[in-house]
Amino acid sequence: MNSLKEYGDLFLKLNLSELSIQEGNFSLVLKKETSAAVNQLQAVIPASSKTESISGTEEIEEKNEDDGIAVKAPLLGIFGELSGEREAVKEGDKVKKGDALCTIEAMKMLNEVVAPTDGTVTKVCVKPGQLVEYNQQLYAIKT
Protein backbone atom coordinates (compact mmCIF):
# COMPACT_ATOMS: atom_id res chain seq x y z
CA MET A 1 0.00 0.00 0.00
CA ASN A 2 1.24 3.46 -0.84
CA SER A 3 -0.89 5.76 1.30
CA LEU A 4 -2.85 5.96 4.50
CA LYS A 5 -5.96 6.69 2.41
CA GLU A 6 -5.61 3.27 0.77
CA TYR A 7 -5.46 1.60 4.20
CA GLY A 8 -8.57 3.52 5.27
CA ASP A 9 -10.41 2.60 2.06
CA LEU A 10 -9.46 -1.08 2.48
CA PHE A 11 -10.62 -0.98 6.11
CA LEU A 12 -14.03 0.38 5.08
CA LYS A 13 -14.37 -1.81 1.97
CA LEU A 14 -13.75 -5.03 3.90
CA ASN A 15 -15.96 -3.81 6.75
CA LEU A 16 -13.31 -4.71 9.33
CA SER A 17 -13.68 -3.95 13.01
CA GLU A 18 -9.92 -3.58 13.55
CA LEU A 19 -6.79 -3.36 11.37
CA SER A 20 -3.23 -3.20 12.69
CA ILE A 21 -0.20 -2.49 10.47
CA GLN A 22 3.45 -2.24 11.45
CA GLU A 23 6.34 -1.39 9.11
CA GLY A 24 9.63 -0.47 10.81
CA ASN A 25 9.00 2.59 13.02
CA PHE A 26 5.55 3.13 11.53
CA SER A 27 2.49 1.72 13.26
CA LEU A 28 -1.14 2.20 12.22
CA VAL A 29 -4.24 1.01 14.08
CA LEU A 30 -7.74 1.40 12.64
CA LYS A 31 -10.71 0.52 14.85
CA LYS A 32 -14.46 0.66 14.38
CA GLU A 33 -16.45 1.53 17.48
CA THR A 34 -19.27 -0.98 17.34
CA SER A 35 -21.67 0.61 19.84
CA ALA A 36 -22.01 3.91 17.97
CA ALA A 37 -20.97 2.58 14.55
CA VAL A 38 -18.38 5.35 14.32
CA ASN A 39 -14.98 4.74 12.75
CA GLN A 40 -12.04 5.77 14.88
CA LEU A 41 -8.65 6.15 13.30
CA GLN A 42 -5.59 6.13 15.49
CA ALA A 43 -2.04 6.36 14.27
CA VAL A 44 1.39 6.57 15.71
CA ILE A 45 3.62 8.34 13.24
CA PRO A 46 7.26 8.93 14.14
CA ALA A 47 8.73 12.37 13.58
CA SER A 48 10.72 12.50 10.39
CA SER A 49 13.96 14.27 9.72
CA LYS A 50 13.62 14.67 5.96
CA THR A 51 10.64 14.15 3.72
CA GLU A 52 9.81 14.24 0.04
CA SER A 53 7.17 16.57 -1.35
CA ILE A 54 4.43 15.18 -3.53
CA SER A 55 1.94 17.52 -5.16
CA GLY A 56 -1.37 16.90 -6.82
CA THR A 57 -2.96 15.18 -3.86
CA GLU A 58 -6.69 14.80 -4.37
CA GLU A 59 -8.71 17.04 -2.09
CA ILE A 60 -12.25 16.46 -0.92
CA GLU A 61 -14.68 19.33 -0.99
CA GLU A 62 -18.14 19.86 0.39
CA LYS A 63 -20.50 22.84 0.35
CA ASN A 64 -21.08 24.56 3.68
CA GLU A 65 -23.47 27.48 3.25
CA ASP A 66 -22.01 29.60 6.07
CA ASP A 67 -18.30 29.37 5.33
CA GLY A 68 -18.14 28.24 1.69
CA ILE A 69 -16.48 25.09 0.39
CA ALA A 70 -14.96 22.78 3.00
CA VAL A 71 -11.48 21.53 2.06
CA LYS A 72 -10.93 18.21 3.80
CA ALA A 73 -7.87 16.09 4.53
CA PRO A 74 -7.28 13.48 1.79
CA LEU A 75 -5.38 11.27 4.23
CA LEU A 76 -4.48 10.82 7.87
CA GLY A 77 -1.28 12.57 8.96
CA ILE A 78 0.38 15.59 10.57
CA PHE A 79 -0.91 18.99 9.37
CA GLY A 80 1.83 21.40 8.35
CA GLU A 81 2.04 24.83 6.84
CA LEU A 82 3.82 25.35 3.54
CA SER A 83 7.59 25.45 3.72
CA GLY A 84 10.29 27.34 1.90
CA GLU A 85 9.47 30.71 0.38
CA ARG A 86 5.72 30.10 0.42
CA GLU A 87 3.81 31.69 3.29
CA ALA A 88 1.23 29.90 5.39
CA VAL A 89 -2.38 30.33 4.25
CA LYS A 90 -4.36 32.47 6.70
CA GLU A 91 -7.98 33.53 7.03
CA GLY A 92 -8.71 36.30 4.53
CA ASP A 93 -6.11 35.12 1.99
CA LYS A 94 -7.21 34.88 -1.63
CA VAL A 95 -6.39 31.59 -3.36
CA LYS A 96 -6.71 30.25 -6.88
CA LYS A 97 -7.76 26.77 -7.93
CA GLY A 98 -4.73 24.49 -7.66
CA ASP A 99 -2.79 26.68 -5.19
CA ALA A 100 -1.09 24.69 -2.42
CA LEU A 101 -2.80 25.37 0.92
CA CYS A 102 -0.84 23.14 3.30
CA THR A 103 0.99 19.85 3.62
CA ILE A 104 0.07 16.66 5.41
CA GLU A 105 2.97 14.47 6.52
CA ALA A 106 2.31 10.76 6.36
CA MET A 107 4.84 7.93 6.27
CA LYS A 108 7.74 10.41 6.10
CA MET A 109 6.34 12.07 2.99
CA LEU A 110 4.82 15.54 2.57
CA ASN A 111 1.57 15.58 0.60
CA GLU A 112 0.26 18.95 -0.57
CA VAL A 113 -3.41 19.83 -0.28
CA VAL A 114 -4.53 22.19 -3.05
CA ALA A 115 -7.42 24.65 -3.36
CA PRO A 116 -10.40 23.12 -5.20
CA THR A 117 -11.63 26.54 -6.39
CA ASP A 118 -10.80 30.24 -6.57
CA GLY A 119 -11.90 32.19 -3.52
CA THR A 120 -11.09 33.59 -0.09
CA VAL A 121 -10.09 31.47 2.89
CA THR A 122 -12.77 32.10 5.53
CA LYS A 123 -11.67 29.57 8.12
CA VAL A 124 -8.51 27.65 9.08
CA CYS A 125 -9.72 24.71 11.17
CA VAL A 126 -6.43 23.12 12.34
CA LYS A 127 -3.07 24.17 13.76
CA PRO A 128 0.43 23.22 12.55
CA GLY A 129 1.64 19.95 14.06
CA GLN A 130 -1.90 18.69 14.75
CA LEU A 131 -2.80 15.11 13.76
CA VAL A 132 -5.62 15.26 11.22
CA GLU A 133 -7.90 12.39 10.32
CA TYR A 134 -9.02 11.37 6.86
CA ASN A 135 -11.87 13.63 5.70
CA GLN A 136 -11.39 16.15 8.55
CA GLN A 137 -12.08 19.75 7.51
CA LEU A 138 -8.90 21.80 7.15
CA TYR A 139 -10.14 25.03 5.53
CA ALA A 140 -13.29 26.78 4.33
CA ILE A 141 -13.10 28.75 1.07
CA LYS A 142 -15.82 31.15 -0.03
CA THR A 143 -16.09 31.65 -3.79
C-alpha positions in Angstrom: 0.0 0.0 0.0 1.2 3.5 -0.8 -0.9 5.8 1.3 -2.9 6.0 4.5 -6.0 6.7 2.4 -5.6 3.3 0.8 -5.5 1.6 4.2 -8.6 3.5 5.3 -10.4 2.6 2.1 -9.5 -1.1 2.5 -10.6 -1.0 6.1 -14.0 0.4 5.1 -14.4 -1.8 2.0 -13.8 -5.0 3.9 -16.0 -3.8 6.8 -13.3 -4.7 9.3 -13.7 -3.9 13.0 -9.9 -3.6 13.5 -6.8 -3.4 11.4 -3.2 -3.2 12.7 -0.2 -2.5 10.5 3.4 -2.2 11.4 6.3 -1.4 9.1 9.6 -0.5 10.8 9.0 2.6 13.0 5.5 3.1 11.5 2.5 1.7 13.3 -1.1 2.2 12.2 -4.2 1.0 14.1 -7.7 1.4 12.6 -10.7 0.5 14.9 -14.5 0.7 14.4 -16.5 1.5 17.5 -19.3 -1.0 17.3 -21.7 0.6 19.8 -22.0 3.9 18.0 -21.0 2.6 14.5 -18.4 5.4 14.3 -15.0 4.7 12.7 -12.0 5.8 14.9 -8.7 6.2 13.3 -5.6 6.1 15.5 -2.0 6.4 14.3 1.4 6.6 15.7 3.6 8.3 13.2 7.3 8.9 14.1 8.7 12.4 13.6 10.7 12.5 10.4 14.0 14.3 9.7 13.6 14.7 6.0 10.6 14.2 3.7 9.8 14.2 0.0 7.2 16.6 -1.4 4.4 15.2 -3.5 1.9 17.5 -5.2 -1.4 16.9 -6.8 -3.0 15.2 -3.9 -6.7 14.8 -4.4 -8.7 17.0 -2.1 -12.3 16.5 -0.9 -14.7 19.3 -1.0 -18.1 19.9 0.4 -20.5 22.8 0.4 -21.1 24.6 3.7 -23.5 27.5 3.2 -22.0 29.6 6.1 -18.3 29.4 5.3 -18.1 28.2 1.7 -16.5 25.1 0.4 -15.0 22.8 3.0 -11.5 21.5 2.1 -10.9 18.2 3.8 -7.9 16.1 4.5 -7.3 13.5 1.8 -5.4 11.3 4.2 -4.5 10.8 7.9 -1.3 12.6 9.0 0.4 15.6 10.6 -0.9 19.0 9.4 1.8 21.4 8.4 2.0 24.8 6.8 3.8 25.3 3.5 7.6 25.4 3.7 10.3 27.3 1.9 9.5 30.7 0.4 5.7 30.1 0.4 3.8 31.7 3.3 1.2 29.9 5.4 -2.4 30.3 4.2 -4.4 32.5 6.7 -8.0 33.5 7.0 -8.7 36.3 4.5 -6.1 35.1 2.0 -7.2 34.9 -1.6 -6.4 31.6 -3.4 -6.7 30.3 -6.9 -7.8 26.8 -7.9 -4.7 24.5 -7.7 -2.8 26.7 -5.2 -1.1 24.7 -2.4 -2.8 25.4 0.9 -0.8 23.1 3.3 1.0 19.8 3.6 0.1 16.7 5.4 3.0 14.5 6.5 2.3 10.8 6.4 4.8 7.9 6.3 7.7 10.4 6.1 6.3 12.1 3.0 4.8 15.5 2.6 1.6 15.6 0.6 0.3 19.0 -0.6 -3.4 19.8 -0.3 -4.5 22.2 -3.1 -7.4 24.6 -3.4 -10.4 23.1 -5.2 -11.6 26.5 -6.4 -10.8 30.2 -6.6 -11.9 32.2 -3.5 -11.1 33.6 -0.1 -10.1 31.5 2.9 -12.8 32.1 5.5 -11.7 29.6 8.1 -8.5 27.6 9.1 -9.7 24.7 11.2 -6.4 23.1 12.3 -3.1 24.2 13.8 0.4 23.2 12.5 1.6 19.9 14.1 -1.9 18.7 14.8 -2.8 15.1 13.8 -5.6 15.3 11.2 -7.9 12.4 10.3 -9.0 11.4 6.9 -11.9 13.6 5.7 -11.4 16.1 8.6 -12.1 19.7 7.5 -8.9 21.8 7.1 -10.1 25.0 5.5 -13.3 26.8 4.3 -13.1 28.7 1.1 -15.8 31.1 0.0 -16.1 31.7 -3.8 
